[in-house]
Amino acid sequence: RPMEPLLACLKTLGTQVIYEGEEGHFPFTLIAKAEETAEEAGRENRRTVTVDIAHSSQFLSALLIASCCSGRNLDIRVQGTHGMAYIDMTVKMMEQFGIMPQHLNGVSKGALSTGAEGFRMGQGCYRHQAYEIEPDVSAACYFYAMAALLGIEGRVQGVHYDSLQGDVEFLRILERMGCETKETPEGIVLHGPEKGKLMGVEADMHACSDQAITLAAIAPYADSPVTITGIGHIRYQESDRLAAIAQELTRIGIRVQTREDGLTIYPGQPCPGKIHTYDDHRMAMGFSLTGLRAEGIEIDDPGCCRKTFAQYFEVLDGVLEELIGE
């Protein structure tokens, strides 16, 4: 991923960046500069930075998490609106550990989601505690999508609609495609439509864009076109994901129309072919689903999923073996 928006903020705060290769990209070395005290500097002990999150909200999350430990009060102004669900999750988790980010000028959380303002951070210390970590909803979505595609029942332990994670909204999209979901104490149960007969849908996936590839991978099996919008920023992630989706679906005979912020995928039966993953874990995991209802789909470099889910294909095989056994 390009790292320049975050590095620009760190430079503003006095950090030296030494690149070992292309500027703005890994690998690089950071050398922190010792700050003067407010008394020595003769100014208020507060700094201001502006972070651009048009391509990734992770830059803002990183600044929020680290800023309270910096020894200086910090105002973080925000440009862009990408991934605000992840920012909300970051803030809620910080609050659970005793750090309370404040919105600039009293701006509400709803208004912040428009990218209008930012956060005012003070100095502080995280409070240690026992903490139950939520399941990874992004990973769970592949198995819910599998249940939808095969027309079966699926549940991932511990996944609930009150999750802090924005990707839980992907299940609402599956509902619009003909699935039914039900909350249980153990987790959300999803019932796929009979024989996996999915309906086409138009979905703004800005708030759950990590699942754009997942939806694209099962879209050919819908009964009408699937249009995904609000995902122009995924061009700048582990791969140019918009281009990768279009190229790989086209490779296996599926018609795709792309636009600046999304694409439309038309119904069709995928042909045999090797899916190139572009060293992108979500391409590998997402397109594995396409092969559940088409013969001859091969995933090139499945090991790239080790970034987030090293045992994905082993777990997937285990689930499929259970289904065959039934």
N, C-alpha and C positions, 0 to 999 in steps of 0.2 A: 504494500500500500504506500502511496505517496504520503510522507510525514510532514511536509513543509508547513501546513497550517499550525500544527502543534509546536514545531521547532521555532517558528517565527515568534510565538508567544514566549517561549523559553528564552530566546535571544533578547526580547524586550525586557525580560526580568534579569538580564545580566549573565545568562548561561552561554558559555562558549561551545560551539558545535564544530567538531573536526570530522569531516567526511572521509571515509575510506574508499568511496566510489562515487556514484552519481549523487549530486547535491539533492537534498530533500528526500533521500531514500536510505534505508539500511544498507550496509552497516555504518555506524558513526559512533563517536565518543563524545560524551557530555562532560564539561568541566564547569562545576558550579562556582559562581563568584560570591565571596563572602560579602554580605550586605552590611552597609553602615547602619548603626542604630539611628533612630529618629532624631535623637539629640545631636549626634555627630553630623547628620545630614542637614539639620536645621529645617526639616520639613515634616509634614504629617506622615506618620508611619503607615501609609497606604499607597498602593500602586494600582494602575489600571491596565488591563490588557483586553484586546479584542480577538476572539477566536472565531474562525470561519468553519461552520459545521455543514456546509453545503454537501460535502462528500462523505463525511463520517462524524457521527455524534461522539465517537470514542475520544476525540480530542478534548471535548468539553468535559466528559466524564473524568478523564485523566487529570485535568486541571482542578476540578472540584475536589476529587479525592485527595490530591497532594497539597492543595493550597493551604489547608488549615495547619499543616506542619512546616510551613515555609518560614515562620518567624516574622511575617509581615502581613498586615491586612491587605486584601486584594479584591478589587472590583473586576468581575469578568463580564465583559459585554459580548453579546452573541450575534453573529450574522448567520442567517440561514435557519431552516426549520427541520432539517433531516433528523430522524431518529429521536424525536422528543419523548416517545414512550420509554426509550432507554435512559434518557436524562431523568425522567420521573422516577424510574427504578433506582438510578444512582442516588438521587436525593433521598428517597425513602430509606434506602439501606444506610446511608450516612446518618440519618436521623435515628435509626435503630441503634447505632453505635455511639450516639451522644453528640454528633455534630449537626448543627441546625443551619443550613444555608438559607440566606435571606434574599428575597428578590429585590432588585434595584428599584428605588422609587416607589416601593409598595406595590409593584406590579403583581397581579394575581398569577397563579400557575396557568390558568386558561389563556391569559393574555401572553404569557411567556411563550406558549406554544406557537404563537404567530411570529416568533423571532424578534419581538419588539425591544426587549431589554436584556437582562442578564442576572447575575448573582453578586451579592456582596458577602465576602467570606472574611471571617475573623480568625484569630489564632485559637488553637484548641488542641485537644488530645482525644483520640478515639478511646472509647470505654470497652474493655475486654468483657466478654460474656460467652456463655454457651449459645450457639446459634444453629438452628436447623435450616440447612440450605435447601432451597426448592430444587426439584428435578429440572433438568435442562429442557425447557419447552421446545426450543429450536430442534433438538434431537428427537423429542417425542413426536413432533409433527410428521416425520417420515413414516412412522408406524400408524398414525391416524390416517394419513393419506393412503397407505397400503390397505387399511380396512375399507376406506371409501372405494378404492379402485377394484377390490375383490368382492365387494358387497358382503362383508362379514362384520362381526362385532369386534371392536378393539378397545382396550383400556390401557393407559400407561399409569402406573402407580404414582400417586401423589400429585398429578396434574389437575389443577382446579381453575375455574374461571376467575377467581380472585387473585390469580398469580400477579406478581409484579412485572412479569415478562410480557412484552407486547405481542410476541408471536402466538399467544393463546388466541388472538383474533383470527388466526388462520382457520380455526375450527368453525368459526361463524361463516367463513367463506364456504367451507365444505357443507355446512347446513344448507346454504343457498343452492348448492349443487345437488341436493337431494338426500343428504345424510341427516340423521337424527342424533342428537347428543343428550346425555342425561348426567347430571351431577350425582355422584355417589360419595360416601365417606372415603373410599379407596382411590377415587379419581374419576375424571370424566370418562364416560362410556360413549363411544361413537358407533352407531349402526350404519353401515354403508347401504346404499340403495340396492334393491334386488338386482342380482347379477352385475352389480357395479355400473348400472346405467346412470352415469352422471349427466347433469344438465350443464349447459353452457352458462357462463356468468361474466359480468363485467365487474372487476374488483380493483378498487384503489388500495394498493398494498404499501403505501408510503410508511405506515406505522408497523408493518410486519414484513419488510422487504427481504429479510433473509429467507423467507418462504416463497419468493417469486419463482425460483428455479423449481421448487417442489410442485407448485401449481402448474408451471409450464410443462413439467415432465408427465403429468397425468392428463393434461388438457386435450391431447389428441383423442382420448377416449370419451370425451363429452359429446352430447348429441347436437351441439351447436357451438359456434365459436366462443372461445374464452379470451377476453380482453383484460390485460393487466395494465394499470396506469399508476402514476406516482412513483416510478422507480428509476428515473433518469440517473440518480446518484449511484446506482449499482454498476455503472460503467467504470467506476474508479475504485473498485474493491479488489479482491484477490485476483480477479481477471476482469476484463470488460464483460460483465455478465450478460448484458443485453445482447451484445454481438455473439457471445458464446452460445446462449440459448438458441438464437436464430440459426446460427451455423449448424449446430448439432441436430436440431430438429429437421432442418432442411436436408442434412446428410442422410437421415433415415426416412425421407420421403414425406415429411409433414410440411404443409404450407404455412408460412409465417409472414406477417406484415409487421415491420418495426416502425416506431416513431420516436420522437425525442425522449419521451418519458415512459415508454412502455412498448407493448406489442400485442398483436392479436394472433391467436393460434387456432387453426381450423381443424375440424375433425378429420381423422384418417387412421388407417392401420399402419403402424410403423414397419418399415422394412428392416431386414438384418443390417447391422452396421456396427462399427467401433466408435464409441463416444469418446471424444477427446476431452479431457478434464481440465486442461490448462493449469495444472497443479492447484486446482481449486476444490477444496473439500466438498463444497455444496454442489458442485457439478457432479462429482462422483456419487454422492449419496442420493441426490435428487433423481438423476437419470437411471439409477438402479431400479427405481419404481417402474419406469417405462418398460423394462424387460420382464415385468411380472405378467404382462399380457401380450407379449410379442416375442417370437423366437429369434435368436441370433443377435440379440443386443449385447455387446461386449463393452465393458468399461476399461478404458486405457488408464493405467496407473491408479488403481483403486486405493493404493496405500496413501495417497495424498489426504485421505480423510483422517489420518492420524492427528492432524492439527487440533481437532475438536472431539473426535469419536473414533479412537484407534481400532476398537473392536466392532465397528458398525457392521461389516459384512458377516462376521461371525454371529452377531446377535440376529441379524436378518435371516441368515441361514437357519438358526435355531428356531425362530418363529415359524418359518416356512415348513420345517420338518414337523413341528407340532401340528400344523394345519393338515399336512399330508397324512399324519398319523390318525387324525380325526376322521 
